[in-house]
Amino acid sequence: MAVTKLHDRDYHAWTRQQIDLLKMNRLTELDVEYLVEELDDMGGSTRRELVNRLGVLLAHLLKWRYQAAQRSSSWRGTIKEQRRKLDRLLRENPSLRPLTPEKIQDAYGDALALVEKETGLDERHFPADCPFTLEQALDSEYWP
């Protein structure tokens, strides 16, 4: 039977061990393979958060624009919350900003699916390309 690595048995203990090894400058003892994997996952997670938050924001901006008669404080709250969280995410991770033109299009597809699910309107009812710029989407004064 193969020996199960600490990484697989107890992730928290493994992370603490890696931190301790780094602090003690015992670099040759680091679990480099898994550290690289984990760091790569962390970057991917941040990019996924960007797309997810943009998708929710864009969905609510679409609903705001195309269902004006049904606007609610809940929609307004979601738009404000996503704007704040996206602003923070981009301030804390400025290297994400150059990725936003590509990611906003990915997020827009998610937004269309969410709007269709929540409103019953076919996604063909909405523009094929995102009608909002990143600047508009994040601007607290912009309400389409």
N, CA, C and O of each residue as an XYZ file, in Angstrom:
576
protein
N       0.841     -1.181      0.000
C       0.000      0.000      0.000
C       0.890      1.250      0.000
O       1.834      1.350      0.783
N       0.579      2.182     -0.874
C       1.367      3.408     -0.989
C       1.177      4.294      0.235
O       0.097      4.331      0.825
N       2.223      4.999      0.608
C       2.146      5.928      1.723
C       1.402      7.177      1.244
O       1.753      7.774      0.227
N       0.375      7.557      1.995
C      -0.383      8.748      1.648
C       0.362      9.976      2.155
O       0.735     10.049      3.325
N       0.571     10.921      1.277
C       1.280     12.140      1.651
C       0.416     12.984      2.589
O      -0.813     12.924      2.558
N       1.095     13.767      3.419
C       0.404     14.639      4.363
C      -0.585     15.546      3.629
O      -1.672     15.820      4.138
N      -0.215     16.006      2.447
C      -1.084     16.856      1.643
C      -2.456     16.218      1.451
O      -3.476     16.906      1.500
N      -2.483     14.911      1.236
C      -3.734     14.196      0.994
C      -4.461     13.807      2.278
O      -5.686     13.691      2.290
N      -3.711     13.606      3.350
C      -4.318     13.184      4.623
C      -4.888     14.348      5.421
O      -5.966     14.247      6.005
N      -4.141     15.469      5.438
C      -4.535     16.601      6.277
C      -4.009     17.878      5.633
O      -2.889     18.313      5.902
N      -4.829     18.460      4.790
C      -4.421     19.625      4.008
C      -3.971     20.778      4.907
O      -2.954     21.417      4.638
N      -4.723     21.041      5.967
C      -4.377     22.141      6.865
C      -3.003     21.914      7.503
O      -2.181     22.829      7.558
N      -2.763     20.706      7.977
C      -1.460     20.393      8.584
C      -0.341     20.558      7.540
O       0.742     21.053      7.852
N      -0.619     20.141      6.313
C       0.372     20.279      5.246
C       0.713     21.749      5.000
O       1.884     22.105      4.869
N      -0.330     22.612      4.937
C      -0.059     24.035      4.700
C       0.751     24.629      5.842
O       1.663     25.421      5.604
N       0.433     24.261      7.078
C       1.183     24.766      8.228
C       2.643     24.301      8.153
O       3.566     25.064      8.438
N       2.829     23.044      7.767
C       4.185     22.501      7.643
C       4.979     23.274      6.590
O       6.140     23.618      6.816
N       4.358     23.548      5.441
C       5.043     24.266      4.371
C       5.401     25.690      4.805
O       6.475     26.191      4.473
N       4.511     26.329      5.538
C       4.779     27.677      6.058
C       5.960     27.648      7.019
O       6.857     28.488      6.946
N       5.947     26.673      7.916
C       7.047     26.559      8.887
C       8.386     26.324      8.175
O       9.401     26.924      8.530
N       8.375     25.456      7.181
C       9.600     25.192      6.429
C      10.102     26.451      5.719
O      11.303     26.715      5.688
N       9.185     27.215      5.156
C       9.574     28.466      4.503
C      10.160     29.455      5.515
O      11.188     30.079      5.255
N       9.506     29.592      6.661
C       9.978     30.516      7.691
C      11.370     30.140      8.195
O      12.175     31.010      8.526
N      11.642     28.841      8.248
C      12.948     28.372      8.729
C      13.974     28.290      7.597
O      15.112     27.872      7.808
N      13.556     28.697      6.389
C      14.429     28.667      5.217
C      14.945     27.250      4.914
O      16.073     27.073      4.454
N      14.104     26.257      5.181
C      14.455     24.863      4.889
C      13.828     24.498      3.542
O      12.948     23.642      3.452
N      14.301     25.161      2.524
C      13.686     25.095      1.207
C      13.793     23.720      0.552
O      12.918     23.337     -0.225
N      14.832     22.991      0.849
C      14.998     21.672      0.227
C      13.973     20.668      0.749
O      13.769     19.619      0.138
N      13.333     20.978      1.864
C      12.335     20.069      2.435
C      10.908     20.385      1.978
O       9.971     19.658      2.310
N      10.749     21.446      1.233
C       9.415     21.829      0.766
C       8.849     20.790     -0.191
O       9.585     20.121     -0.915
N       7.547     20.673     -0.179
C       6.817     19.808     -1.098
C       6.523     20.638     -2.358
O       5.396     21.080     -2.582
N       7.564     20.832     -3.165
C       7.510     21.770     -4.291
C       6.410     21.396     -5.286
O       5.681     22.269     -5.757
N       6.288     20.127     -5.603
C       5.285     19.697     -6.580
C       3.890     20.171     -6.179
O       3.173     20.758     -6.990
N       3.507     19.916     -4.935
C       2.178     20.317     -4.479
C       2.079     21.822     -4.252
O       1.012     22.403     -4.451
N       3.159     22.455     -3.844
C       3.127     23.915     -3.683
C       2.834     24.592     -5.024
O       2.020     25.513     -5.096
N       3.490     24.138     -6.065
C       3.256     24.693     -7.401
C       1.801     24.469     -7.794
O       1.146     25.376     -8.306
N       1.302     23.270     -7.555
C      -0.079     22.942     -7.879
C      -1.054     23.852     -7.121
O      -2.006     24.374     -7.700
N      -0.806     24.030     -5.837
C      -1.683     24.858     -5.008
C      -1.631     26.319     -5.415
O      -2.667     26.982     -5.456
N      -0.469     26.826     -5.711
C      -0.351     28.215     -6.151
C      -1.075     28.429     -7.481
O      -1.722     29.456     -7.684
N      -0.964     27.464     -8.374
C      -1.665     27.552     -9.647
C      -3.174     27.545     -9.425
O      -3.902     28.312    -10.056
N      -3.645     26.678     -8.526
C      -5.074     26.642     -8.186
C      -5.539     27.962     -7.590
O      -6.640     28.425     -7.887
N      -4.709     28.567     -6.753
C      -5.077     29.844     -6.138
C      -5.279     30.915     -7.206
O      -6.238     31.683     -7.137
N      -4.394     30.971     -8.180
C      -4.539     31.938     -9.269
C      -5.792     31.672    -10.079
O      -6.504     32.603    -10.456
N      -6.060     30.410    -10.345
C      -7.265     30.040    -11.078
C      -8.520     30.395    -10.313
O      -9.513     30.825    -10.898
N      -8.475     30.217     -9.017
C      -9.612     30.548     -8.165
C      -9.924     32.037     -8.222
O     -11.089     32.433     -8.258
N      -8.892     32.851     -8.230
C      -9.079     34.303     -8.294
C      -9.676     34.701     -9.641
O     -10.553     35.563     -9.702
N      -9.209     34.081    -10.714
C      -9.774     34.369    -12.040
C     -11.227     33.906    -12.115
O     -12.060     34.587    -12.713
N     -11.540     32.755    -11.517
C     -12.923     32.270    -11.508
C     -13.820     33.206    -10.697
O     -14.968     33.450    -11.069
N     -13.291     33.727     -9.593
C     -14.068     34.678     -8.800
C     -14.386     35.920     -9.627
O     -15.504     36.433     -9.572
N     -13.417     36.403    -10.388
C     -13.635     37.563    -11.250
C     -14.786     37.294    -12.222
O     -15.698     38.111    -12.346
N     -14.746     36.164    -12.901
C     -15.784     35.829    -13.885
C     -17.137     35.639    -13.200
O     -18.156     36.108    -13.707
N     -17.155     34.957    -12.057
C     -18.425     34.727    -11.352
C     -19.063     36.039    -10.905
O     -20.258     36.258    -11.107
N     -18.262     36.903    -10.301
C     -18.802     38.185     -9.822
C     -19.257     39.055    -10.997
O     -20.309     39.690    -10.929
N     -18.471     39.082    -12.069
C     -18.888     39.828    -13.258
C     -20.190     39.270    -13.822
O     -21.067     40.034    -14.226
N     -20.324     37.956    -13.854
C     -21.546     37.331    -14.372
C     -22.784     37.745    -13.593
O     -23.812     38.079    -14.180
N     -22.683     37.723    -12.283
C     -23.817     38.122    -11.443
C     -24.126     39.608    -11.652
O     -25.286     39.995    -11.795
N     -23.085     40.427    -11.669
C     -23.278     41.864    -11.885
C     -23.925     42.139    -13.237
O     -24.900     42.887    -13.320
N     -23.394     41.545    -14.281
C     -23.934     41.781    -15.620
C     -25.380     41.292    -15.735
O     -26.203     41.934    -16.386
N     -25.686     40.170    -15.111
C     -27.057     39.653    -15.129
C     -28.017     40.665    -14.508
O     -29.097     40.913    -15.044
N     -27.625     41.242    -13.390
C     -28.504     42.200    -12.728
C     -28.577     43.528    -13.483
O     -29.614     44.192    -13.474
N     -27.487     43.913    -14.130
C     -27.547     45.113    -14.974
C     -28.475     44.886    -16.173
O     -29.208     45.789    -16.575
N     -28.439     43.684    -16.735
C     -29.356     43.368    -17.835
C     -30.805     43.409    -17.362
O     -31.668     43.991    -18.019
N     -31.058     42.789    -16.225
C     -32.430     42.808    -15.693
C     -32.860     44.253    -15.418
O     -33.997     44.632    -15.698
N     -31.947     45.050    -14.870
C     -32.231     46.449    -14.564
C     -32.635     47.202    -15.838
O     -33.587     47.983    -15.838
N     -31.894     46.951    -16.915
C     -32.169     47.652    -18.178
C     -33.422     47.119    -18.862
O     -34.257     47.901    -19.317
N     -33.561     45.815    -18.940
C     -34.604     45.227    -19.770
C     -35.894     44.883    -19.028
O     -36.889     44.514    -19.652
N     -35.882     45.001    -17.732
C     -37.105     44.760    -16.968
C     -37.305     45.904    -15.964
O     -37.439     45.689    -14.760
N     -37.319     47.095    -16.496
C     -37.389     48.293    -15.656
C     -38.616     48.277    -14.729
O     -38.546     48.755    -13.597
N     -39.711     47.737    -15.203
C     -40.929     47.727    -14.389
C     -40.820     46.795    -13.182
O     -41.621     46.889    -12.252
N     -39.844     45.905    -13.193
C     -39.710     44.934    -12.109
C     -38.490     45.191    -11.233
O     -38.106     44.332    -10.439
N     -37.889     46.346    -11.369
C     -36.715     46.667    -10.557
C     -37.052     46.547     -9.081
O     -38.164     46.844     -8.645
N     -36.051     46.100     -8.325
C     -36.285     45.917     -6.891
C     -35.065     46.368     -6.095
O     -33.972     46.545     -6.633
N     -35.287     46.544     -4.815
C     -34.173     46.901     -3.935
C     -33.175     45.742     -3.861
O     -31.984     45.958     -3.636
N     -33.657     44.535     -4.049
C     -32.775     43.362     -4.057
C     -31.799     43.439     -5.234
O     -30.605     43.186     -5.073
N     -32.310     43.787     -6.412
C     -31.441     43.931     -7.585
C     -30.422     45.028     -7.335
O     -29.233     44.859     -7.607
N     -30.902     46.170     -6.808
C     -30.010     47.302     -6.528
C     -28.923     46.870     -5.546
O     -27.749     47.191     -5.733
N     -29.310     46.151     -4.513
C     -28.353     45.685     -3.513
C     -27.319     44.740     -4.108
O     -26.133     44.832     -3.791
N     -27.764     43.837     -4.967
C     -26.836     42.896     -5.606
C     -25.857     43.634     -6.511
O     -24.666     43.323     -6.523
N     -26.348     44.601     -7.260
C     -25.469     45.384     -8.137
C     -24.424     46.113     -7.305
O     -23.238     46.083     -7.634
N     -24.852     46.767     -6.233
C     -23.913     47.498     -5.376
C     -22.898     46.560     -4.735
O     -21.705     46.862     -4.693
N     -23.369     45.428     -4.239
C     -22.474     44.466     -3.586
C     -21.424     43.937     -4.555
O     -20.239     43.894     -4.224
N     -21.852     43.535     -5.748
C     -20.906     42.987     -6.725
C     -19.916     44.052     -7.182
O     -18.744     43.752     -7.411
N     -20.372     45.276     -7.314
C     -19.455     46.355     -7.682
C     -18.390     46.548     -6.609
O     -17.207     46.674     -6.922
N     -18.802     46.572     -5.357
C     -17.833     46.742     -4.268
C     -16.838     45.588     -4.233
O     -15.632     45.802     -4.104
N     -17.341     44.382     -4.348
C     -16.469     43.208     -4.270
C     -15.543     43.106     -5.481
O     -14.392     42.691     -5.346
N     -16.031     43.475     -6.645
C     -15.169     43.479     -7.831
C     -14.110     44.567     -7.729
O     -12.955     44.352     -8.095
N     -14.501     45.724     -7.237
C     -13.526     46.798     -7.054
C     -12.416     46.335     -6.115
O     -11.235     46.543     -6.394
N     -12.792     45.715     -5.016
C     -11.800     45.213     -4.066
C     -10.925     44.141     -4.694
O      -9.704     44.161     -4.536
N     -11.542     43.202     -5.406
C     -10.789     42.122     -6.054
C      -9.760     42.688     -7.030
O      -8.624     42.216     -7.075
N     -10.146     43.690     -7.805
C      -9.234     44.280     -8.786
C      -8.158     45.145     -8.125
O      -7.035     45.226     -8.623
N      -8.498     45.789     -7.008
C      -7.476     46.558     -6.284
C      -6.450     45.628     -5.652
O      -5.253     45.918     -5.662
N      -6.919     44.508     -5.103
C      -6.020     43.559     -4.446
C      -5.245     42.705     -5.445
O      -4.213     42.127     -5.103
N      -5.736     42.627     -6.669
C      -5.116     41.806     -7.714
C      -5.055     42.603     -9.014
O      -5.747     42.263     -9.974
N      -4.233     43.667     -9.063
C      -4.219     44.527    -10.254
C      -3.836     43.799    -11.540
O      -4.162     44.265    -12.632
N      -3.157     42.675    -11.427
C      -2.787     41.934    -12.639
C      -4.008     41.306    -13.314
O      -3.901     40.832    -14.445
N      -5.159     41.292    -12.650
C      -6.382     40.785    -13.274
C      -6.968     41.776    -14.274
O      -7.644     41.374    -15.221
N      -6.715     43.058    -14.073
C      -7.347     44.085    -14.911
C      -7.105     43.870    -16.404
O      -8.052     43.993    -17.181
N      -5.882     43.554    -16.844
C      -5.695     43.321    -18.291
C      -6.492     42.118    -18.813
O      -6.725     42.013    -20.017
N      -6.906     41.219    -17.931
C      -7.676     40.053    -18.354
C      -9.164     40.361    -18.507
O      -9.901     39.565    -19.089
N      -9.610     41.505    -17.992
C     -11.046     41.772    -17.932
C     -11.749     41.843    -19.283
O     -12.898     41.411    -19.363
N     -11.133     42.365    -20.363
C     -11.877     42.358    -21.629
C     -12.281     40.938    -22.058
O     -13.400     40.718    -22.520
N     -11.376     40.002    -21.902
C     -11.686     38.606    -22.235
C     -12.676     38.022    -21.228
O     -13.622     37.330    -21.605
N     -12.451     38.304    -19.952
C     -13.288     37.719    -18.899
C     -14.693     38.293    -18.895
O     -15.636     37.601    -18.513
N     -14.855     39.540    -19.310
C     -16.198     40.122    -19.327
C     -17.059     39.404    -20.364
O     -18.261     39.237    -20.157
N     -16.458     38.979    -21.476
C     -17.218     38.217    -22.476
C     -17.583     36.833    -21.939
O     -18.698     36.360    -22.161
N     -16.658     36.183    -21.239
C     -16.980     34.899    -20.596
C     -18.118     35.085    -19.601
O     -19.070     34.304    -19.565
N     -17.999     36.134    -18.797
C     -19.002     36.402    -17.768
C     -20.350     36.747    -18.388
O     -21.398     36.421    -17.831
N     -20.319     37.402    -19.533
C     -21.576     37.786    -20.180
C     -22.375     36.548    -20.594
O     -23.599     36.533    -20.471
N     -21.697     35.523    -21.078
C     -22.402     34.271    -21.393
C     -23.073     33.685    -20.163
O     -24.202     33.201    -20.232
N     -22.368     33.733    -19.028
C     -22.951     33.260    -17.770
C     -24.127     34.134    -17.368
O     -25.142     33.637    -16.879
N     -23.988     35.442    -17.574
C     -25.058     36.380    -17.223
C     -26.315     36.094    -18.036
O     -27.424     36.115    -17.502
N     -26.140     35.829    -19.318
C     -27.298     35.527    -20.167
C     -28.029     34.285    -19.676
O     -29.259     34.256    -19.621
N     -27.264     33.267    -19.322
C     -27.883     32.037    -18.818
C     -28.635     32.302    -17.512
O     -29.732     31.784    -17.308
N     -28.046     33.106    -16.635
C     -28.683     33.433    -15.349
C     -29.951     34.249    -15.566
O     -30.974     33.984    -14.933
N     -29.895     35.233    -16.449
C     -31.073     36.065    -16.719
C     -32.195     35.228    -17.322
O     -33.362     35.385    -16.964
N     -31.831     34.344    -18.234
C     -32.840     33.481    -18.850
C     -33.508     32.615    -17.782
O     -34.729     32.457    -17.774
N     -32.710     32.066    -16.898
C     -33.233     31.211    -15.818
C     -34.136     32.002    -14.867
O     -35.192     31.518    -14.459
N     -33.712     33.225    -14.516
C     -34.449     33.998    -13.515
C     -35.659     34.735    -14.074
O     -36.606     35.008    -13.337
N     -35.645     35.062    -15.376
C     -36.739     35.869    -15.928
C     -37.647     35.093    -16.880
O     -38.787     35.489    -17.122
N     -37.136     33.995    -17.413
C     -37.908     33.272    -18.417
C     -37.758     33.862    -19.811
O     -38.275     33.304    -20.779
N     -37.054     34.985    -19.924
C     -36.814     35.581    -21.236
C     -35.704     34.811    -21.941
O     -34.671     34.511    -21.341
N     -35.914     34.496    -23.197
C     -34.906     33.803    -23.981
C     -33.680     34.701    -24.111
O     -33.808     35.914    -24.278
N     -32.497     34.107    -24.035
C     -31.282     34.919    -24.104
C     -31.144     35.651    -25.435
O     -30.380     36.611    -25.529
N     -31.867     35.218    -26.465
C     -31.851     35.922    -27.751
C     -32.524     37.291    -27.658
O     -32.400     38.116    -28.563
N     -33.236     37.522    -26.557
C     -33.883     38.815    -26.295
C     -32.841     39.901    -26.000
O     -33.126     41.095    -26.097
N     -31.636     39.465    -25.639
C     -30.574     40.380    -25.220
C     -29.488     40.468    -26.294
O     -29.393     39.590    -27.152
N     -28.673     41.521    -26.251
C     -27.585     41.644    -27.236
C     -26.640     40.448    -27.178
O     -26.411     39.879    -26.111
N     -26.099     40.075    -28.324
C     -25.164     38.945    -28.396
C     -23.853     39.268    -27.672
O     -23.237     38.387    -27.071
N     -23.436     40.520    -27.733
C     -22.215     40.957    -27.042
C     -22.598     41.822    -25.853
O     -23.640     42.478    -25.853
N     -21.767     41.816    -24.871
C     -22.032     42.570    -23.649
C     -22.239     44.055    -23.972
O     -21.371     44.685    -24.577
N     -23.382     44.612    -23.571
C     -23.657     46.018    -23.877
C     -23.016     47.008    -22.897
O     -23.166     48.221    -23.043
N     -22.306     46.481    -21.904
C     -21.689     47.340    -20.896
C     -20.167     47.221    -20.961
O     -19.626     46.131    -21.148
N     -19.494     48.341    -20.805
C     -18.044     48.294    -20.659
C     -17.744     47.939    -19.208
O     -18.616     48.036    -18.344
N     -16.531     47.536    -18.953
C     -16.135     47.258    -17.570
C     -16.287     48.519    -16.725
O     -16.733     48.455    -15.579
N     -15.919     49.649    -17.287
C     -16.014     50.911    -16.556
C     -17.463     51.200    -16.172
O     -17.734     51.617    -15.046
N     -18.392     50.983    -17.097
C     -19.807     51.189    -16.793
C     -20.274     50.208    -15.722
O     -20.933     50.591    -14.756
N     -19.927     48.957    -15.905
C     -20.381     47.931    -14.966
C     -19.923     48.229    -13.548
O     -20.663     47.989    -12.594
N     -18.712     48.750    -13.402
C     -18.166     49.006    -12.073
C     -18.500     50.389    -11.510
O     -18.281     50.650    -10.327
N     -19.024     51.264    -12.352
C     -19.308     52.649    -11.951
C     -20.566     52.725    -11.086
O     -21.665     52.413    -11.544
N     -20.396     53.139     -9.844
C     -21.523     53.195     -8.897
C     -22.582     54.217     -9.324
O     -23.706     54.185     -8.824
N     -22.236     55.113    -10.235
C     -23.214     56.111    -10.725
C     -23.949     55.632    -11.974
O     -24.904     56.273    -12.413
N     -23.512     54.511    -12.550
C     -24.109     54.031    -13.793
C     -25.259     53.068    -13.494
O     -25.074     52.024    -12.868
N     -26.433     53.443    -13.953
C     -27.621     52.591    -13.826
C     -28.313     52.601    -15.188
O     -28.979     53.576    -15.538
N     -28.160     51.524    -15.957
C     -28.685     51.513    -17.338
C     -30.207     51.616    -17.399
O     -30.783     51.619    -18.487
